[in-house]
Amino acid sequence: MANVEGYELPDELYYHREHMWARVEDGKVVVGITDFAQKLAGDISFVDMPEEGDEVEQDERVGTIETGKWLGKLYAPVSGEVTARNEAVEDDPTVINRDPYGEGWIFEIEMSAPEELKNLLHGEAAVEWLKGEIEKHAK
Protein backbone atom coordinates (compact mmCIF):
# COMPACT_ATOMS: atom_id res chain seq x y z
CA MET A 1 0.00 0.00 0.00
CA ALA A 2 1.31 3.40 -0.96
CA ASN A 3 1.15 6.15 1.63
CA VAL A 4 1.16 9.54 -0.08
CA GLU A 5 1.66 12.39 2.40
CA GLY A 6 -0.51 10.62 4.99
CA TYR A 7 -3.19 9.35 2.59
CA GLU A 8 -3.56 5.63 1.93
CA LEU A 9 -3.55 4.48 -1.69
CA PRO A 10 -3.81 0.68 -2.02
CA ASP A 11 -1.63 -0.56 -4.89
CA GLU A 12 -4.10 -3.11 -6.27
CA LEU A 13 -6.88 -0.59 -6.90
CA TYR A 14 -7.69 1.49 -9.96
CA TYR A 15 -8.52 5.17 -9.47
CA HIS A 16 -10.92 7.51 -11.26
CA ARG A 17 -9.87 11.17 -11.42
CA GLU A 18 -12.98 12.12 -9.41
CA HIS A 19 -11.61 10.28 -6.33
CA MET A 20 -13.44 7.01 -6.85
CA TRP A 21 -11.57 3.69 -6.50
CA ALA A 22 -12.30 0.38 -8.21
CA ARG A 23 -11.30 -3.08 -6.98
CA VAL A 24 -11.64 -5.83 -9.61
CA GLU A 25 -13.22 -9.07 -8.32
CA ASP A 26 -14.37 -11.77 -10.79
CA GLY A 27 -15.50 -9.48 -13.61
CA LYS A 28 -17.08 -7.06 -11.18
CA VAL A 29 -15.76 -3.83 -9.75
CA VAL A 30 -16.33 -2.83 -6.13
CA VAL A 31 -16.41 0.99 -5.91
CA GLY A 32 -15.76 3.51 -3.15
CA ILE A 33 -14.20 6.92 -2.54
CA THR A 34 -10.54 7.50 -1.77
CA ASP A 35 -9.02 8.13 1.63
CA PHE A 36 -8.08 11.62 0.42
CA ALA A 37 -11.70 12.40 -0.57
CA GLN A 38 -13.23 11.17 2.69
CA LYS A 39 -10.70 13.15 4.77
CA LEU A 40 -11.31 16.27 2.68
CA ALA A 41 -15.09 15.82 3.05
CA GLY A 42 -15.17 15.27 6.79
CA ASP A 43 -17.86 13.22 8.55
CA ILE A 44 -20.11 11.79 5.88
CA SER A 45 -23.80 12.12 6.77
CA PHE A 46 -25.60 10.82 3.67
CA VAL A 47 -24.86 8.79 0.53
CA ASP A 48 -27.17 8.68 -2.49
CA MET A 49 -25.99 5.72 -4.58
CA PRO A 50 -27.26 4.03 -7.74
CA GLU A 51 -29.91 1.32 -7.48
CA GLU A 52 -29.27 -2.36 -8.16
CA GLY A 53 -30.06 -3.03 -11.81
CA ASP A 54 -29.10 0.48 -12.95
CA GLU A 55 -27.01 0.59 -16.12
CA VAL A 56 -24.16 3.09 -15.71
CA GLU A 57 -21.57 4.50 -18.12
CA GLN A 58 -17.93 5.20 -17.34
CA ASP A 59 -17.51 8.77 -16.00
CA GLU A 60 -21.29 9.17 -15.44
CA ARG A 61 -22.42 10.88 -12.24
CA VAL A 62 -24.37 8.18 -10.38
CA GLY A 63 -24.94 9.63 -6.93
CA THR A 64 -23.87 12.04 -4.23
CA ILE A 65 -22.09 12.00 -0.92
CA GLU A 66 -22.86 14.63 1.71
CA THR A 67 -21.44 16.04 4.90
CA GLY A 68 -22.84 18.87 6.97
CA LYS A 69 -21.14 21.46 4.75
CA TRP A 70 -20.24 19.69 1.52
CA LEU A 71 -21.89 17.84 -1.37
CA GLY A 72 -19.75 15.62 -3.56
CA LYS A 73 -20.55 13.56 -6.61
CA LEU A 74 -20.15 9.83 -7.11
CA TYR A 75 -19.02 8.64 -10.54
CA ALA A 76 -19.01 5.26 -12.25
CA PRO A 77 -15.37 4.28 -12.83
CA VAL A 78 -16.47 1.74 -15.46
CA SER A 79 -19.60 0.95 -17.49
CA GLY A 80 -21.95 -1.87 -16.59
CA GLU A 81 -24.83 -2.90 -14.36
CA VAL A 82 -24.99 -2.06 -10.66
CA THR A 83 -25.22 -5.46 -8.92
CA ALA A 84 -24.95 -4.45 -5.25
CA ARG A 85 -25.20 -1.50 -2.88
CA ASN A 86 -23.59 -1.37 0.54
CA GLU A 87 -26.49 -1.25 2.96
CA ALA A 88 -24.11 -0.68 5.89
CA VAL A 89 -23.12 2.66 4.28
CA GLU A 90 -26.80 3.58 3.89
CA ASP A 91 -27.39 2.85 7.59
CA ASP A 92 -24.18 4.53 8.81
CA PRO A 93 -22.36 6.61 6.17
CA THR A 94 -19.45 7.32 8.56
CA VAL A 95 -18.25 3.76 7.88
CA ILE A 96 -16.68 5.35 4.78
CA ASN A 97 -14.64 7.64 7.06
CA ARG A 98 -13.52 4.73 9.22
CA ASP A 99 -12.66 2.25 6.45
CA PRO A 100 -12.83 3.80 2.95
CA TYR A 101 -11.21 0.80 1.20
CA GLY A 102 -12.91 -2.00 3.15
CA GLU A 103 -16.28 -1.88 4.91
CA GLY A 104 -16.88 1.58 3.41
CA TRP A 105 -17.29 0.38 -0.19
CA ILE A 106 -20.35 2.00 -1.81
CA PHE A 107 -21.58 -0.08 -4.76
CA GLU A 108 -20.57 -2.82 -7.18
CA ILE A 109 -20.71 -2.90 -11.00
CA GLU A 110 -20.65 -5.91 -13.30
CA MET A 111 -18.36 -4.59 -16.03
CA SER A 112 -19.69 -4.48 -19.60
CA ALA A 113 -16.37 -3.20 -20.97
CA PRO A 114 -13.39 -4.40 -18.87
CA GLU A 115 -11.01 -2.62 -21.26
CA GLU A 116 -12.21 0.65 -19.69
CA LEU A 117 -9.94 -0.13 -16.72
CA LYS A 118 -7.06 1.20 -18.84
CA ASN A 119 -8.71 4.66 -18.66
CA LEU A 120 -8.23 4.64 -14.87
CA LEU A 121 -5.10 5.44 -12.87
CA HIS A 122 -3.09 2.58 -11.43
CA GLY A 123 0.26 2.10 -9.71
CA GLU A 124 2.78 4.93 -10.00
CA ALA A 125 0.42 6.99 -12.18
CA ALA A 126 -2.11 6.98 -9.31
CA VAL A 127 0.56 8.07 -6.81
CA GLU A 128 1.62 10.99 -9.03
CA TRP A 129 -2.02 11.99 -9.58
CA LEU A 130 -2.71 12.01 -5.82
CA LYS A 131 0.39 14.12 -5.16
CA GLY A 132 -0.99 16.67 -7.63
CA GLU A 133 -4.44 16.61 -5.99
CA ILE A 134 -2.91 17.14 -2.53
CA GLU A 135 -0.91 20.10 -3.84
CA LYS A 136 -3.96 21.58 -5.60
CA HIS A 137 -6.09 21.42 -2.43
CA ALA A 138 -3.30 22.77 -0.21
CA LYS A 139 -3.51 26.14 -1.95
Buried (B, 14 or more C-beta within 10 A) or exposed (E): EEEBEEBBBBEEBBBBEBBBBBBBEEEBBBBBBBBBBBEBBEEBBEBEBBEEEBEBBBBEEBBEBBBEEEEBEBBBBBBBBBBBBBEBBBEBBBBBBEBBBEBBBBBBBBBBEEEBBEBBBBBEEBBEBBBEBBEEEEE
